[in-house]
Amino acid sequence: MELLHILIILVIIVCIFALAGTIFVTKRLDDNYERQKSFSSLSYIYFIGLPAIILAAVLIWFFI
């Protein structure tokens, strides 16, 4: 059970770094790309995906 806790903490850390990296990349300007549209699309992905990942992690935690 201790290994499971370590893996979940590792996944959380990786997700935080991925979110920070994504936000950093979206701050760059590109003439052919709308930053606001990109950021809103990525926000939807994170706001839908993150709860799904958390729910899956909690379910795995309780059933394993």
Secondary structure by P-SEA (a helix, b strand, c coil): caaaaaaaaaaaaaaaaaaaaaaaaaacccccccaaaaaaaaaaaaaaaaaaaaaaaaaaaaac
